[in-house]
Amino acid sequence: MGELPRVSIVTPSYNQAQYLEDTIRSVLEQGYPNLEYIIVDGGSTDGSVDIIRKYEHKLAWWVSEKDEGQGDAILKGIGHASGEVIAWINSDDYYLPGAVLQAASVLKTHADVGLVYGDVVSLNGKGRPINVQRLPDYGLQDLMSFHIIGQPSVFMRRAVYEKVGGIDPRFHYLLDHQLWLKMAAEAKIYHLPALWSAARYHADAKNVALAARFGREAYQIVDWMAGSEPFSQEFARHRRKIKAGADWLNAWYCSVGGKYGRSIAAYWRALWRDPGRVAADWKRVLLTLASMLGIRGIQETYQQERLEQLAADPEMARLFRPKR
């Protein structure tokens, strides 16, 4: 295969000491021969800095100082990166074995690909699998309709990232999706059906604690696509489907954040615009409706069944064997 490309990975971090070491080790233990690792901490006061110092001899660069949030930290880290391939992994997520090698190999052998993504397993706060996102092969139209790629399993060709202007600091909650849109409009995206990362869902996670804000930003991205090249013509042809996708995303995040009434209202708008999008998510709709009506038993039963199914999955049992 020849020499593998240099891969630069950035971890933005702030007060997540309980998870940070798992993240760091998941990067450093990839065994990838041409890896550069950068950590940008936002001035944590919970012991995170002590954990970073433990591994600083293996880091290309790190800093702990006040910043303007996740996007600012990622931009700062990428500014110190030198790799042909770049990615970021948040301090409460982590890579699964072999992820970096597989991603780098795809980008090395497919010169026309600007972004490659794998699959993601979702964990609860205790580290138990609660969902597996085995994604299909998405294209630009899919992303415009808010079919979401799991951010921790994305790796990018730096040249394409820079050509599209990188992360847009105007976005804070869906900054990754807006970036994928720009990159998909510029170059091919490629899906490898393999589990590359684990993403934690816990009370302090941004996608739980601030869930309702994701929907608002989805509508901002709709407006941005409507008035921006090269999206505007495609937007005009698929306006209803795209807006339904934003409604669906808003509904999903409101449900996760416990805003059940707002979630059902958003699902209704999505149903009116694109019935198929909501039909594909009918279980979540029913669980949200049950929660809104105070029928907790249905949701608890469903969640328990999901935990039992995943616990019986041989791959999940191998990857997430309880620590002794």
LUMPALUM-292309 format. One record per residue: x, y, z of N, C-alpha, C in turn. Coordinates in steps of 0.02 Angstrom, whole numbers. Layout:
% residues N
VOKE  X  Y  Z  X  Y  Z  X  Y  Z .
...
//
This chain:
% residues 324
VOKE  41  -61  0  0  0  0  43  63  0 .
VOKE  106  56  21  149  115  25  140  152  90 .
VOKE  172  210  94  169  248  156  98  275  169 .
VOKE  77  266  230  10  290  249  12  365  263 .
VOKE  -43  400  250  -44  473  261  -39  490  335 .
VOKE  -13  548  349  -10  573  418  -81  592  439 .
VOKE  -101  569  497  -168  583  523  -161  626  586 .
VOKE  -197  682  585  -198  727  643  -267  722  676 .
VOKE  -268  709  741  -330  703  778  -330  756  834 .
VOKE  -386  791  840  -394  844  890  -448  822  939 .
VOKE  -435  831  1003  -486  821  1055  -501  888  1089 .
VOKE  -561  916  1078  -582  974  1118  -608  948  1185 .
VOKE  -590  982  1239  -607  956  1305  -624  1012  1353 .
VOKE  -673  998  1396  -688  1045  1451  -724  1009  1507 .
VOKE  -691  1001  1563  -720  973  1624  -753  906  1614 .
VOKE  -717  860  1581  -743  792  1572  -690  741  1592 .
VOKE  -660  754  1650  -606  711  1674  -627  638  1680 .
VOKE  -690  626  1696  -711  557  1706  -709  515  1642 .
VOKE  -709  549  1585  -708  514  1521  -643  525  1482 .
VOKE  -607  577  1498  -552  601  1455  -498  548  1444 .
VOKE  -479  512  1497  -425  464  1488  -443  409  1440 .
VOKE  -506  387  1441  -528  336  1392  -520  363  1321 .
VOKE  -537  426  1311  -531  457  1245  -458  459  1223 .
VOKE  -415  483  1267  -343  489  1251  -314  420  1233 .
VOKE  -328  372  1275  -300  305  1263  -326  275  1198 .
VOKE  -389  289  1182  -417  261  1120  -381  287  1058 .
VOKE  -355  347  1063  -316  376  1007  -246  347  1007 .
VOKE  -213  352  1064  -142  331  1067  -132  257  1058 .
VOKE  -183  217  1073  -177  144  1067  -202  118  1000 .
VOKE  -214  163  952  -234  141  886  -180  101  851 .
VOKE  -117  114  868  -62  79  836  -48  104  766 .
VOKE  -75  162  749  -64  191  683  6  222  680 .
VOKE  46  207  629  116  227  630  131  300  615 .
VOKE  82  338  590  95  407  569  40  452  597 .
VOKE  38  456  664  -17  489  699  8  550  738 .
VOKE  -31  603  734  -18  665  772  -79  680  814 .
VOKE  -70  689  879  -126  698  925  -120  764  962 .
VOKE  -176  801  962  -179  868  990  -239  872  1037 .
VOKE  -229  901  1096  -284  911  1143  -291  985  1158 .
VOKE  -352  1010  1151  -366  1081  1165  -418  1083  1222 .
VOKE  -394  1101  1281  -436  1104  1340  -457  1176  1353 .
VOKE  -520  1184  1372  -548  1251  1381  -537  1281  1450 .
VOKE  -486  1258  1486  -473  1285  1553  -510  1246  1606 .
VOKE  -508  1180  1601  -544  1136  1648  -517  1144  1719 .
VOKE  -562  1133  1767  -544  1137  1838  -559  1073  1876 .
VOKE  -570  1018  1839  -593  955  1869  -540  901  1870 .
VOKE  -477  918  1857  -425  868  1854  -407  846  1784 .
VOKE  -440  874  1733  -425  856  1664  -352  871  1646 .
VOKE  -327  927  1670  -259  947  1652  -208  897  1678 .
VOKE  -220  870  1738  -175  818  1764  -174  757  1720 .
VOKE  -232  739  1694  -236  681  1648  -198  696  1584 .
VOKE  -207  756  1557  -171  774  1495  -96  772  1506 .
VOKE  -73  799  1563  -1  800  1577  28  729  1582 .
VOKE  -13  682  1603  9  612  1608  30  585  1540 .
VOKE  -1  612  1487  12  587  1419  47  639  1374 .
VOKE  69  695  1402  94  749  1360  155  730  1319 .
VOKE  193  681  1342  252  659  1303  232  624  1238 .
VOKE  169  606  1232  145  573  1171  103  620  1128 .
VOKE  97  682  1149  56  730  1113  99  775  1069 .
VOKE  71  794  1011  106  842  969  101  913  997 .
VOKE  44  927  1029  32  994  1058  -29  990  1102 .
VOKE  -29  1030  1155  -90  1036  1196  -89  1104  1230 .
VOKE  -149  1124  1251  -156  1187  1286  -217  1182  1332 .
VOKE  -216  1219  1386  -275  1226  1428  -285  1300  1442 .
VOKE  -335  1329  1410  -349  1400  1417  -421  1413  1398 .
VOKE  -448  1466  1422  -518  1484  1407  -526  1493  1332 .
VOKE  -581  1467  1305  -596  1475  1234  -669  1492  1224 .
VOKE  -690  1493  1161  -759  1512  1145  -804  1451  1132 .
VOKE  -783  1393  1156  -825  1334  1147  -793  1283  1101 .
VOKE  -832  1231  1086  -807  1174  1048  -777  1193  980 .
VOKE  -815  1233  942  -791  1251  875  -725  1288  878 .
VOKE  -719  1334  925  -657  1373  933  -600  1326  951 .
VOKE  -612  1278  995  -560  1230  1015  -538  1188  956 .
VOKE  -586  1164  916  -568  1122  858  -527  1162  808 .
VOKE  -549  1224  794  -512  1266  747  -441  1279  772 .
VOKE  -434  1290  837  -368  1302  866  -324  1240  857 .
VOKE  -353  1182  870  -315  1120  864  -295  1106  792 .
VOKE  -341  1114  745  -325  1102  675  -272  1151  651 .
VOKE  -272  1212  679  -221  1261  662  -151  1238  680 .
VOKE  -144  1192  727  -79  1165  746  -66  1096  715 .
VOKE  -111  1073  674  -105  1006  645  -68  1008  578 .
VOKE  -35  953  562  4  950  500  -17  891  456 .
VOKE  -66  852  476  -84  792  439  -122  804  375 .
VOKE  -115  757  328  -155  758  267  -227  739  281 .
VOKE  -237  700  335  -303  679  357  -314  709  426 .
VOKE  -374  736  438  -390  766  502  -457  740  528 .
VOKE  -463  741  594  -525  720  627  -525  750  696 .
VOKE  -585  751  727  -587  767  798  -629  716  835 .
VOKE  -610  703  896  -647  657  939  -658  693  1006 .
VOKE  -721  702  1025  -736  739  1086  -715  700  1148 .
VOKE  -707  736  1203  -677  707  1263  -723  660  1301 .
VOKE  -784  649  1278  -827  598  1308  -843  542  1259 .
VOKE  -811  542  1201  -817  489  1152  -749  454  1145 .
VOKE  -748  398  1108  -683  367  1097  -684  323  1035 .
VOKE  -624  311  1008  -617  269  949  -616  195  968 .
VOKE  -640  154  923  -634  82  930  -572  59  892 .
VOKE  -545  1  909  -481  -21  879  -485  -25  803 .
VOKE  -432  0  771  -425  -4  698  -458  52  659 .
VOKE  -492  98  693  -529  150  657  -484  193  615 .
VOKE  -429  217  643  -386  264  607  -354  231  546 .
VOKE  -330  170  554  -299  135  497  -349  124  441 .
VOKE  -409  104  458  -460  92  406  -477  156  369 .
VOKE  -487  210  407  -505  274  376  -449  300  331 .
VOKE  -388  298  357  -331  322  318  -321  281  254 .
VOKE  -333  216  259  -325  172  200  -375  189  146 .
VOKE  -437  204  166  -488  225  116  -466  288  81 .
VOKE  -444  338  119  -425  402  89  -362  395  46 .
VOKE  -319  349  63  -259  339  22  -275  307  -45 .
VOKE  -323  260  -44  -338  222  -105  -394  253  -147 .
VOKE  -428  303  -120  -483  336  -157  -468  412  -160 .
VOKE  -430  431  -210  -407  501  -214  -463  551  -224 .
VOKE  -522  528  -247  -578  573  -260  -623  582  -198 .
VOKE  -607  548  -144  -648  552  -83  -621  606  -37 .
VOKE  -666  650  -13  -645  703  32  -661  689  104 .
VOKE  -709  643  116  -732  627  183  -752  554  186 .
VOKE  -729  519  237  -748  450  246  -779  442  316 .
VOKE  -830  401  320  -862  391  385  -878  317  397 .
VOKE  -877  298  460  -896  231  480  -958  233  522 .
VOKE  -970  180  559  -1029  175  601  -1012  191  674 .
VOKE  -1063  202  714  -1055  225  783  -1100  184  829 .
VOKE  -1073  167  888  -1115  137  940  -1127  190  994 .
VOKE  -1189  197  1016  -1207  245  1068  -1206  210  1136 .
VOKE  -1177  243  1186  -1173  216  1253  -1211  261  1302 .
VOKE  -1236  231  1355  -1264  272  1408  -1209  295  1456 .
VOKE  -1227  331  1508  -1177  357  1554  -1135  305  1588 .
VOKE  -1161  243  1591  -1125  188  1623  -1081  150  1574 .
VOKE  -1081  172  1511  -1040  139  1461  -1072  78  1429 .
VOKE  -1137  69  1438  -1172  12  1407  -1201  32  1340 .
VOKE  -1195  -11  1289  -1223  5  1223  -1299  12  1227 .
VOKE  -1325  66  1197  -1397  77  1194  -1423  82  1123 .
VOKE  -1377  89  1075  -1399  93  1005  -1337  84  960 .
VOKE  -1347  55  902  -1294  49  852  -1316  84  789 .
VOKE  -1280  135  768  -1296  173  708  -1258  143  649 .
VOKE  -1290  94  617  -1260  65  557  -1289  104  498 .
VOKE  -1249  147  472  -1273  197  424  -1270  172  353 .
VOKE  -1313  199  310  -1309  183  238  -1258  228  203 .
VOKE  -1254  220  138  -1210  263  98  -1248  327  81 .
VOKE  -1227  383  110  -1261  446  100  -1226  487  46 .
VOKE  -1266  529  14  -1241  578  -34  -1263  647  -14 .
VOKE  -1251  696  -56  -1266  766  -40  -1340  776  -25 .
VOKE  -1384  747  -67  -1456  756  -55  -1477  730  13 .
VOKE  -1448  674  34  -1465  646  99  -1444  693  155 .
VOKE  -1384  721  150  -1361  767  202  -1404  830  202 .
VOKE  -1423  854  144  -1466  913  141  -1533  901  176 .
VOKE  -1555  839  177  -1618  821  210  -1607  799  282 .
VOKE  -1548  813  309  -1532  801  380  -1531  728  399 .
VOKE  -1505  687  353  -1484  620  373  -1415  629  403 .
VOKE  -1408  608  466  -1350  627  506  -1296  573  506 .
VOKE  -1235  595  497  -1176  553  503  -1149  560  573 .
VOKE  -1129  505  604  -1101  508  672  -1033  541  672 .
VOKE  -1028  600  701  -967  640  698  -904  603  722 .
VOKE  -906  563  777  -844  532  799  -814  483  749 .
VOKE  -852  461  700  -827  413  651  -813  445  583 .
VOKE  -798  510  583  -784  546  521  -709  565  518 .
VOKE  -679  554  460  -611  575  446  -611  613  380 .
VOKE  -573  667  376  -576  713  319  -508  722  286 .
VOKE  -510  732  220  -449  751  185  -437  825  197 .
VOKE  -380  842  223  -367  911  244  -375  960  186 .
VOKE  -353  942  125  -356  987  68  -427  1008  53 .
VOKE  -475  960  59  -545  975  46  -573  1017  103 .
VOKE  -556  999  165  -578  1038  223  -559  1112  215 .
VOKE  -497  1124  195  -473  1193  187  -506  1227  127 .
VOKE  -517  1190  74  -547  1220  14  -616  1247  27 .
VOKE  -654  1214  71  -723  1236  85  -726  1285  144 .
VOKE  -669  1302  171  -668  1353  223  -671  1326  294 .
VOKE  -671  1259  301  -670  1229  368  -733  1241  407 .
VOKE  -727  1237  473  -785  1246  518  -808  1319  516 .
VOKE  -873  1327  512  -903  1394  513  -920  1412  585 .
VOKE  -886  1462  614  -896  1479  685  -966  1505  701 .
VOKE  -1007  1518  651  -1076  1540  665  -1119  1483  692 .
VOKE  -1097  1421  682  -1136  1364  705  -1102  1332  765 .
VOKE  -1142  1310  814  -1115  1284  876  -1138  1213  891 .
VOKE  -1197  1194  868  -1226  1129  886  -1226  1080  828 .
VOKE  -1233  1106  767  -1230  1065  707  -1173  1087  663 .
VOKE  -1119  1111  694  -1062  1134  655  -1032  1078  614 .
VOKE  -1036  1015  640  -1010  959  602  -1052  946  540 .
VOKE  -1118  946  546  -1161  932  489  -1154  985  435 .
VOKE  -1149  1048  456  -1140  1101  406  -1074  1093  369 .
VOKE  -1023  1070  405  -959  1057  373  -964  999  324 .
VOKE  -997  944  344  -1005  887  299  -1041  909  234 .
VOKE  -1091  952  241  -1127  976  182  -1079  1011  134 .
VOKE  -1039  1055  160  -992  1091  116  -943  1043  83 .
VOKE  -919  993  121  -870  947  93  -903  900  42 .
VOKE  -965  879  55  -1000  835  8  -1016  870  -57 .
VOKE  -1022  936  -55  -1034  974  -117  -970  982  -157 .
VOKE  -913  971  -125  -848  981  -158  -816  916  -181 .
VOKE  -826  861  -144  -793  798  -161  -839  740  -139 .
VOKE  -821  680  -159  -860  622  -141  -853  607  -66 .
VOKE  -906  578  -38  -901  551  30  -909  476  25 .
VOKE  -878  441  72  -872  368  67  -890  337  134 .
VOKE  -930  285  134  -949  251  195  -918  182  197 .
VOKE  -884  166  252  -860  99  264  -902  69  320 .
VOKE  -937  14  308  -982  -14  359  -944  -51  413 .
VOKE  -914  -13  458  -876  -41  514  -884  6  574 .
VOKE  -886  -22  634  -891  19  694  -824  51  708 .
VOKE  -823  118  708  -761  155  719  -759  192  785 .
VOKE  -816  205  816  -815  246  876  -874  231  922 .
VOKE  -867  254  984  -921  250  1033  -936  321  1056 .
VOKE  -999  339  1056  -1022  406  1076  -1065  399  1139 .
VOKE  -1046  436  1190  -1083  432  1253  -1142  481  1255 .
VOKE  -1198  457  1281  -1256  499  1293  -1267  500  1369 .
VOKE  -1253  557  1399  -1259  564  1472  -1289  632  1486 .
VOKE  -1307  644  1548  -1345  704  1566  -1308  768  1549 .
VOKE  -1241  767  1552  -1202  828  1539  -1181  836  1467 .
VOKE  -1194  786  1425  -1175  790  1355  -1215  845  1320 .
VOKE  -1181  879  1274  -1213  935  1240  -1277  913  1203 .
VOKE  -1275  853  1173  -1332  830  1134  -1390  807  1179 .
VOKE  -1381  808  1245  -1435  794  1291  -1453  857  1330 .
VOKE  -1403  888  1362  -1416  946  1404  -1443  1005  1364 .
VOKE  -1420  1012  1301  -1441  1069  1260  -1478  1046  1197 .
VOKE  -1515  991  1204  -1545  958  1146  -1589  1005  1104 .
VOKE  -1629  1047  1136  -1676  1089  1099  -1642  1138  1053 .
VOKE  -1580  1156  1068  -1544  1205  1026  -1522  1176  960 .
VOKE  -1517  1110  955  -1497  1079  892  -1550  1091  839 .
VOKE  -1614  1086  859  -1668  1097  811  -1668  1167  784 .
VOKE  -1657  1216  828  -1655  1286  805  -1600  1296  755 .
VOKE  -1543  1264  767  -1488  1273  720  -1501  1236  654 .
VOKE  -1539  1182  657  -1557  1148  594  -1595  1195  548 .
VOKE  -1641  1235  576  -1679  1283  535  -1634  1339  508 .
VOKE  -1582  1356  546  -1533  1406  522  -1495  1377  462 .
VOKE  -1479  1313  465  -1445  1281  409  -1491  1277  348 .
VOKE  -1556  1267  359  -1604  1268  303  -1600  1336  268 .
VOKE  -1602  1389  306  -1599  1456  276  -1532  1467  240 .
VOKE  -1478  1442  270  -1412  1449  239  -1410  1412  172 .
VOKE  -1437  1351  169  -1437  1313  106  -1479  1348  53 .
VOKE  -1536  1376  74  -1581  1408  26  -1548  1466  -10 .
VOKE  -1501  1500  24  -1470  1559  -6  -1398  1551  -25 .
VOKE  -1372  1489  -25  -1300  1479  -37  -1289  1432  -96 .
VOKE  -1240  1449  -137  -1217  1403  -188  -1166  1357  -155 .
VOKE  -1164  1293  -175  -1200  1262  -230  -1264  1227  -210 .
VOKE  -1297  1250  -157  -1355  1215  -130  -1423  1242  -154 .
VOKE  -1425  1305  -175  -1490  1338  -185  -1533  1305  -238 .
VOKE  -1505  1283  -294  -1545  1251  -346  -1573  1184  -322 .
VOKE  -1530  1145  -290  -1553  1081  -263  -1605  1092  -209 .
VOKE  -1596  1144  -169  -1644  1160  -116  -1712  1175  -147 .
VOKE  -1714  1213  -200  -1778  1231  -232  -1815  1169  -257 .
VOKE  -1777  1119  -280  -1809  1058  -306  -1835  1012  -251 .
VOKE  -1804  1015  -192  -1820  968  -139  -1838  1004  -74 .
VOKE  -1869  1062  -81  -1883  1104  -23  -1921  1068  33 .
VOKE  -1975  1034  15  -2017  1001  65  -1979  946  102 .
VOKE  -1942  906  65  -1904  851  95  -1850  879  142 .
VOKE  -1818  933  122  -1765  962  163  -1794  992  227 .
VOKE  -1849  1028  220  -1881  1057  280  -1908  1003  326 .
VOKE  -1934  949  296  -1957  893  337  -1899  862  376 .
VOKE  -1841  860  345  -1782  834  379  -1763  877  439 .
VOKE  -1768  942  432  -1754  987  489  -1806  978  543 .
VOKE  -1870  970  524  -1923  957  572  -1909  892  610 .
VOKE  -1891  840  572  -1876  776  604  -1819  781  654 .
VOKE  -1766  816  634  -1708  823  679  -1728  862  742 .
VOKE  -1767  914  732  -1791  953  789  -1833  909  835 .
VOKE  -1877  868  806  -1919  824  845  -1877  774  884 .
VOKE  -1827  745  852  -1786  695  885  -1749  724  944 .
VOKE  -1719  783  934  -1681  813  989  -1727  837  1045 .
VOKE  -1785  863  1027  -1832  883  1080  -1854  822  1121 .
VOKE  -1863  766  1088  -1882  705  1124  -1826  684  1171 .
VOKE  -1764  685  1147  -1707  667  1189  -1702  714  1249 .
VOKE  -1717  778  1237  -1712  828  1290  -1773  833  1334 .
VOKE  -1822  789  1324  -1881  788  1368  -1934  841  1350 .
VOKE  -1927  873  1292  -1977  923  1270  -2027  886  1225 .
VOKE  -2069  845  1255  -2110  799  1216  -2164  834  1176 .
VOKE  -2196  885  1203  -2247  921  1165  -2218  953  1103 .
VOKE  -2160  986  1111  -2127  1017  1054  -2104  965  1004 .
VOKE  -2084  907  1029  -2063  853  984  -2121  829  941 .
VOKE  -2178  816  971  -2236  792  933  -2258  845  881 .
VOKE  -2255  909  900  -2274  962  853  -2227  961  793 .
VOKE  -2162  951  805  -2114  949  751  -2123  886  708 .
VOKE  -2138  830  740  -2152  769  702  -2213  780  657 .
VOKE  -2263  815  681  -2322  828  641  -2305  869  579 .
VOKE  -2264  920  587  -2243  960  529  -2204  917  479 .
VOKE  -2160  875  505  -2122  831  461  -2167  782  424 .
VOKE  -2218  756  459  -2265  710  429  -2303  743  371 .
VOKE  -2323  805  381  -2359  843  329  -2315  853  268 .
VOKE  -2250  865  279  -2205  880  223  -2178  817  189 .
VOKE  -2164  765  229  -2133  704  201  -2152  645  245 .
VOKE  -2210  614  233  -2235  559  277  -2185  502  285 .
VOKE  -2146  488  233  -2099  433  237  -2045  443  289 .
VOKE  -2025  505  299  -1972  518  347  -1995  501  418 .
VOKE  -2057  518  434  -2083  504  500  -2100  431  508 .
VOKE  -2126  400  455  -2144  329  459  -2083  286  476 .
VOKE  -2025  306  451  -1964  268  464  -1943  272  537 .
VOKE  -1969  321  573  -1951  333  643  -2010  322  689 .
VOKE  -2056  276  671  -2120  270  706  -2112  249  779 .
VOKE  -2061  210  795  -2052  189  864  -2036  249  909 .
VOKE  -1992  292  885  -1975  351  924  -2036  396  932 .
VOKE  -2077  402  880  -2137  444  884  -2184  417  938 .
VOKE  -2195  351  938  -2240  321  988  -2212  329  1059 .
VOKE  -2147  321  1067  -2116  329  1133  -2122  401  1156 .
VOKE  -2113  448  1111  -2119  518  1128  -2191  535  1149 .
VOKE  -2239  509  1110  -2310  521  1127  -2327  490  1195 .
VOKE  -2302  430  1208  -2315  398  1272  -2285  438  1329 .
VOKE  -2225  464  1318  -2193  504  1371  -2232  568  1383 .
VOKE  -2257  599  1330  -2295  661  1337  -2359  648  1377 .
VOKE  -2389  588  1369  -2450  571  1404  -2437  541  1473 .
VOKE  -2373  537  1491  -2356  511  1557  -2356  436  1563 .
VOKE  -2356  401  1506  -2355  328  1506  -2282  305  1504 .
VOKE  -2251  301  1561  -2180  287  1565  -2163  213  1552 .
VOKE  -2209  169  1567  -2193  97  1563  -2172  76  1493 .
VOKE  -2203  105  1441  -2187  85  1372  -2115  102  1356 .
VOKE  -2095  163  1373  -2027  184  1358  -1976  142  1397 .
VOKE  -1989  130  1460  -1943  90  1501  -1937  19  1475 .
VOKE  -1993  -10  1453  -1992  -78  1426  -1951  -80  1361 .
VOKE  -1962  -30  1318  -1925  -28  1255  -1850  -21  1268 .
VOKE  -1831  24  1313  -1760  34  1328  -1729  -29  1357 .
VOKE  -1765  -63  1400  -1738  -125  1429  -1729  -178  1376 .
VOKE  -1777  -183  1329  -1771  -232  1275  -1710  -216  1231 .
VOKE  -1699  -151  1218  -1642  -132  1178  -1576  -151  1213 .
VOKE  -1573  -139  1278  -1513  -157  1315  -1500  -232  1313 .
VOKE  -1553  -271  1320  -1546  -344  1319  -1525  -369  1250 .
VOKE  -1554  -339  1197  -1535  -360  1129  -1462  -345  1115 .
VOKE  -1439  -286  1135  -1370  -268  1123  -1322  -308  1166 .
VOKE  -1343  -323  1227  -1300  -364  1271  -1290  -434  1242 .
VOKE  -1340  -458  1203  -1336  -524  1173  -1298  -524  1106 .
VOKE  -1282  -466  1080  -1246  -460  1016  -1173  -478  1028 .
VOKE  -1146  -527  993  -1076  -548  1005  -1025  -492  995 .
VOKE  -1037  -449  945  -990  -395  934  -991  -345  991 .
VOKE  -1051  -330  1016  -1057  -284  1073  -1024  -315  1135 .
VOKE  -1035  -379  1145  -1006  -413  1203  -929  -412  1200 .
VOKE  -902  -418  1140  -829  -416  1132  -801  -346  1142 .
VOKE  -834  -296  1115  -808  -228  1117  -820  -195  1184 .
VOKE  -874  -213  1218  -893  -177  1280  -899  -225  1338 .
VOKE  -850  -270  1342  -846  -316  1399  -835  -276  1463 .
VOKE  -873  -288  1516  -864  -249  1578  -793  -251  1603 .
VOKE  -768  -193  1626  -700  -189  1651  -696  -221  1720 .
VOKE  -641  -256  1732  -631  -288  1797  -591  -243  1843 .
//
